[in-house]
């Protein structure tokens, strides 16, 4: 997983915003709801939401752990870039965005205008 490429991908999603939280985290959100988090500066890991059924599968892999503070909401933390290939990481980030987008109100979804698969 190329963390810089993952950050660039997150910036392309419809309505995606980025902000700094907790002093040193770069947070990607849609409709004010987080879908991915990494550290500021040189990214050395990334957290994102996954489907309930994928959570255990992913956290069983070396280099992927339950995300601190967010694991109860089925977030994972990729701490080793070698744990995921770039294409799989991109699919997981797209899915994270879609999961969060899907929980937004219909009004907010229309305002964003995203066509999420």
BELFENJO-V961753 format. One record per helix or strand of 3 or more residues. SS is the DSSP state (@ for helix, = for strand). FROM is the first residue (numbers start at 1). LEN is the number of residues. If there is no record, write none. Layout:
BEGIN
ss = (SS:SS)
from = (FROM:FROM)
len = (LEN:LEN)
END
This chain:
BEGIN
ss = (@:=:=:=:=:@:=:@:=:@:@:@)
from = (3:16:25:33:46:52:64:71:75:81:86:106)
len = (8:6:6:7:4:8:3:3:4:3:18:7)
END
